Amino acid sequence: MKIGVVSENTGLGIHTIRYYEKQGLINQPEKDASGHRAYNVKDVDLLNWIACMKNSGMPLSRIKEYSLAFYNDDSATCLSILEDHLEHLKEQQKSIEHYVDVTANKISRLKRLT
């Protein structure tokens, strides 16, 4: 699969995909007869997960650990990384809920004053 198709399928820009290659987050793809990058399904699956992990705040260093485990079929390490990240997200969610409540209360008090 060429990089343009991968970009369309993942929603990631071509430059982002190349950056992830350089950072070692995905394996260097094979080259086709024309010298173009040829990605496989496993690369695309990982890129979708990388986007999810990155958008949810996981640092690139931790994503790299996940990627290495993913390519090595080390599901125990992948599971551990994702479980840790889920706990982190749950803590963030609690904090956000608190700030939503505090802000909503402040808005209510201000509305009563106007």
Secondary structure in CASP SS format (residue, H / E / C, confidence):
PFRMAT SS
TARGET T0000
AUTHOR 0000-0000-0000
METHOD secondary structure of the structure
MODEL  1
M C 1.00
K C 1.00
I H 1.00
G H 1.00
V H 1.00
V H 1.00
S H 1.00
E H 1.00
N H 1.00
T H 1.00
G C 1.00
L C 1.00
G C 1.00
I H 1.00
H H 1.00
T H 1.00
I H 1.00
R H 1.00
Y H 1.00
Y H 1.00
E H 1.00
K H 1.00
Q C 1.00
G C 1.00
L C 1.00
I C 1.00
N C 1.00
Q C 1.00
P C 1.00
E E 1.00
K E 1.00
D C 1.00
A C 1.00
S C 1.00
G C 1.00
H C 1.00
R E 1.00
A E 1.00
Y C 1.00
N C 1.00
V H 1.00
K H 1.00
D H 1.00
V H 1.00
D H 1.00
L H 1.00
L H 1.00
N H 1.00
W H 1.00
I H 1.00
A H 1.00
C H 1.00
M H 1.00
K H 1.00
N H 1.00
S C 1.00
G C 1.00
M C 1.00
P C 1.00
L H 1.00
S H 1.00
R H 1.00
I H 1.00
K H 1.00
E H 1.00
Y H 1.00
S H 1.00
L H 1.00
A H 1.00
F H 1.00
Y H 1.00
N C 1.00
D C 1.00
D C 1.00
S H 1.00
A H 1.00
T H 1.00
C H 1.00
L H 1.00
S H 1.00
I H 1.00
L H 1.00
E H 1.00
D H 1.00
H H 1.00
L H 1.00
E H 1.00
H H 1.00
L H 1.00
K H 1.00
E H 1.00
Q H 1.00
Q H 1.00
K H 1.00
S H 1.00
I H 1.00
E H 1.00
H H 1.00
Y H 1.00
V H 1.00
D H 1.00
V H 1.00
T H 1.00
A H 1.00
N H 1.00
K H 1.00
I H 1.00
S H 1.00
R H 1.00
L H 1.00
K H 1.00
R H 1.00
L H 1.00
T C 1.00
END
